[in-house]
């Protein structure tokens, strides 16, 4: 006995159910193959991957740093003009050498003090041959200068990084719209936006993290881990959102503090004593 063919209404219901199942599968596939539409969604997807344990925190920070570099501009990270250590084009070696030695930097802008124009870049290593000769008192800076790279404040950091790599340059002088020098930026400054602070043999991590000045006053490196600071001062600063003392102190100021700015946290008085390249270096800690 042959079965009766399905009625038209039953067939329509089956088609409708099939479409619903297909739509559900399509939505699941879309969620599994989600494609972010902008950088904000990319950042959110990366953080979500870190929360689910797919990415390590260090990798997350670098990926977020790379995204930041793609949107930030030179003005956001440049060393401002007042903090630039430069050499005058008409200075004698006796005048600028102590400044170069004290700074421990490797590159210095050479500026004509009369016209305030950049003459070039002086590399510390280029000074070694002439200073080791008998004619070191007749040193002519013009023979040692390298061409200076001039860039606007508005240049994007990812573009600048590509130019640094292709041109094999390590420093650029930042100019405003009127042609005045407003700061400088190095390839290290850009890379630090991606990988975090790059320490070398001259940085504070090699120095004593805590130096006692008196019975209740201490000079502390801003890079000291919060956990280590708490052990040293028997304090209870939270290390949930910040790793170093500098990070939590800056957070409590709600802005980047200036030298001699002071704030009290958990019965401790913090006074900013030195900064460098938009980061805290040394903080005086006073026990109440």
C-alpha positions in Angstrom: 0.0 0.0 0.0 1.5 3.3 -1.1 1.8 6.2 1.3 0.0 9.3 0.5 2.2 12.2 -0.7 2.7 15.0 1.8 0.2 17.8 1.6 1.2 21.2 0.4 1.0 22.7 4.0 3.2 20.0 5.4 5.8 20.6 2.7 5.8 24.3 3.4 6.3 23.7 7.1 9.3 21.4 6.3 10.8 24.1 4.0 10.3 26.7 6.7 12.0 24.5 9.3 14.9 23.8 7.0 15.4 27.6 6.4 15.3 28.2 10.1 18.0 25.6 10.7 20.1 27.0 7.8 19.8 30.5 9.3 20.9 29.2 12.7 23.9 27.5 11.2 24.8 30.6 9.2 24.7 32.7 12.4 26.9 30.2 14.3 29.4 30.2 11.4 29.4 34.0 11.3 30.2 34.0 15.1 33.0 31.5 14.6 34.4 33.4 11.6 33.8 36.9 13.0 35.6 39.6 11.0 36.1 42.9 12.9 35.0 45.9 10.9 37.3 48.6 12.6 40.3 48.9 14.9 38.1 49.2 18.0 36.5 45.8 17.2 40.0 44.3 16.5 41.2 45.5 20.0 38.0 44.1 21.6 38.6 40.8 19.9 42.2 40.6 21.0 41.3 41.4 24.6 38.5 38.7 24.5 41.1 36.2 23.2 43.4 37.1 26.1 40.5 36.7 28.6 39.8 33.2 27.2 43.5 32.3 27.6 44.2 32.1 23.8 46.8 35.0 24.1 49.3 35.6 26.8 49.2 39.0 28.5 52.6 40.0 27.1 51.4 39.2 23.6 48.2 41.1 24.2 50.2 44.2 25.3 52.3 44.1 22.1 49.3 43.7 19.9 47.5 46.5 21.6 50.7 48.6 21.3 50.9 47.8 17.5 47.3 49.1 17.1 48.2 52.2 19.1 51.1 52.9 16.9 48.8 52.7 13.8 46.7 55.6 15.2 49.0 57.7 17.4 51.1 60.6 16.0 54.6 61.9 16.7 53.2 64.7 19.0 52.0 62.0 21.4 55.4 60.6 22.2 58.0 63.1 21.2 60.6 64.5 23.7 59.6 68.2 24.0 62.1 70.9 23.1 63.0 71.9 26.7 64.1 68.3 27.4 66.3 68.0 24.4 70.1 67.7 25.1 71.7 69.5 22.1 75.0 70.9 21.0 75.5 74.4 19.7 77.1 74.7 16.3 79.6 77.2 17.6 80.4 75.5 20.9 83.9 74.4 21.7 84.5 70.8 22.6 85.3 71.9 26.2 81.8 73.2 26.5 79.7 70.4 25.0 81.8 67.3 25.9 80.9 67.3 29.6 77.2 67.5 28.7 77.5 64.6 26.2 79.3 62.5 28.8 76.8 63.2 31.5 73.8 62.4 29.3 75.2 59.1 28.0 73.1 59.5 24.9 74.4 58.4 21.5 72.9 61.1 19.2 72.7 64.9 19.6 71.0 67.5 17.5 73.4 70.3 16.6 71.6 73.7 16.6 72.6 77.2 15.5 71.7 79.1 18.6 71.4 82.4 16.7 69.0 81.2 14.0 67.5 78.3 16.0 68.0 76.1 12.9 69.0 72.5 13.0 72.5 72.0 11.4 72.6 68.2 11.7 73.0 65.2 14.0 76.2 64.5 16.0 76.9 60.8 16.8 79.0 60.3 20.0 81.0 57.6 18.3 82.1 60.0 15.6 83.8 62.1 18.3 86.2 59.3 19.3 88.8 59.5 16.4 89.3 63.3 16.5 89.3 63.4 20.3 92.0 60.8 20.4 94.3 62.8 18.1 96.6 65.6 18.9 94.3 68.2 17.2 91.3 67.6 19.4 91.3 71.3 20.4 90.7 72.2 16.7 87.7 70.0 16.4 85.4 71.0 13.6 81.8 69.9 14.1 80.9 70.5 10.5 83.0 67.6 9.4 81.3 65.2 11.8 77.6 66.1 11.3 75.1 63.6 9.8 72.0 64.9 7.9 69.0 65.5 10.2 65.6 64.0 9.4 62.8 66.6 9.9 59.3 65.5 10.4 55.9 67.2 11.3 54.2 66.7 14.6 51.2 65.1 12.8 53.1 62.2 11.2 51.7 58.8 12.2 54.0 56.5 14.2 53.6 53.5 11.9 54.6 55.6 8.9 57.6 57.0 10.9 58.7 53.5 11.9 58.7 52.4 8.3 60.8 55.5 7.4 63.2 54.8 10.2 63.7 51.2 8.9 64.0 52.1 5.3 66.3 55.1 5.8 68.3 53.4 8.6 67.8 56.4 10.8 67.4 56.4 14.6 66.4 60.0 15.3 64.1 62.6 13.8 63.7 66.3 14.7 60.0 67.3 15.1 59.0 70.7 13.5 55.8 72.7 13.9 53.9 74.3 11.1 56.1 77.5 11.3 59.3 75.6 10.9 60.3 75.8 14.6 61.8 72.9 16.5 59.3 71.4 19.0 60.9 68.2 19.9 62.6 65.0 18.8 61.7 61.3 18.5 63.8 58.2 18.3 63.2 54.7 16.9 63.4 53.5 20.5 60.5 55.8 21.5 58.3 54.2 18.8 59.3 50.6 19.6 58.5 51.2 23.3 54.9 52.0 22.3 54.8 48.4 21.1 56.9 46.3 23.4 57.0 48.5 26.5 59.9 50.2 28.2 63.3 49.2 26.8 65.9 49.2 29.5 69.6 49.5 28.9 72.8 49.4 31.1 72.2 53.1 32.0 68.6 52.9 33.1 67.2 52.9 36.6 66.7 49.2 36.9 70.5 48.9 37.3 70.4 51.5 40.0 69.5 50.9 43.6 65.7 50.7 43.7 65.4 52.1 47.2 67.8 54.5 48.8 67.3 55.7 52.3 67.8 59.5 52.8 66.8 59.8 56.4 64.8 57.9 59.1 61.5 58.4 57.2 62.6 59.6 53.7 63.5 57.3 50.8 64.4 57.9 47.1 62.7 55.1 45.2 62.9 54.1 41.5 59.5 54.5 39.7 60.2 51.1 38.1 60.2 49.2 41.4 57.5 46.4 41.3 54.6 47.1 43.5 54.9 43.8 45.3 58.5 44.6 46.2 57.6 48.1 47.3 54.9 46.7 49.6 57.4 44.4 51.2 59.9 47.2 51.7 57.5 49.7 53.1 54.9 47.3 54.7 52.2 48.9 52.5 49.2 47.5 50.7 49.2 49.2 47.3 47.2 47.2 44.8 49.1 45.5 42.0 45.9 44.4 40.2 46.0 47.1 37.5 49.6 48.3 37.7 53.0 46.6 37.9 55.2 49.4 39.1 55.1 52.2 41.6 55.3 54.8 38.8 52.1 53.4 37.2 50.0 53.5 40.4 51.3 57.0 41.4 50.5 58.4 37.9 47.0 56.8 38.2 46.3 58.6 41.5 47.4 61.9 40.0 44.9 61.3 37.1 47.5 63.1 34.8 51.2 63.0 34.1 52.7 64.7 37.2 55.5 67.3 37.1 58.6 67.5 39.2 57.9 68.4 42.9 54.2 67.4 42.5 53.1 65.5 45.6 50.3 63.1 46.6 49.5 61.0 49.6 48.5 57.3 49.3 47.9 54.9 52.2 49.8 57.0 54.8 52.7 57.5 52.5 53.7 60.8 50.8 55.0 60.6 47.3 57.0 63.5 45.7 58.1 63.4 42.1 61.8 64.1 41.9 62.7 63.3 38.3 61.1 62.3 35.0 62.3 61.4 31.5 60.5 60.9 28.2 57.0 61.1 29.7 57.7 58.6 32.4 58.5 58.9 36.1 62.1 58.1 37.1 62.6 58.8 40.8 60.0 59.3 43.6 60.7 60.5 47.1 58.7 58.5 49.6 58.0 59.9 53.1 56.6 57.7 55.9 54.1 59.6 58.0 
